[in-house]
């Protein structure tokens, strides 16, 4: 049998079309497998990066929660002290008013 160039189509035999389509199918499947493998490697790398960042962000989140909790406690203490300071100021002002009034009444 005479060996022919695979890229040159014969005029009578149409089997070359099926062979070309099979080669094309094989090339497309191989390209799809390579693309899928590349994407899986990229997703794995992204997953590792996100996991590393998640640990760091969780640490920051815990710190922020601690700071917010401390500030809430400090705010409650400040309100409590402010309330007592207001009460003491009111008592002192009333006492001073009554003393002045008593002194003026004598």
Buried (B, 14 or more C-beta within 10 A) or exposed (E): EEEEEEEEEEEEEEEBEEEEEEEEEEEEEEEEEEEEEEEEEEEEEEEEEEEEEEEEEEEEEEEEEEEEEEEEEEEEEEEEEEEEEEEEEEEEEEEEEEEEEEEEEE
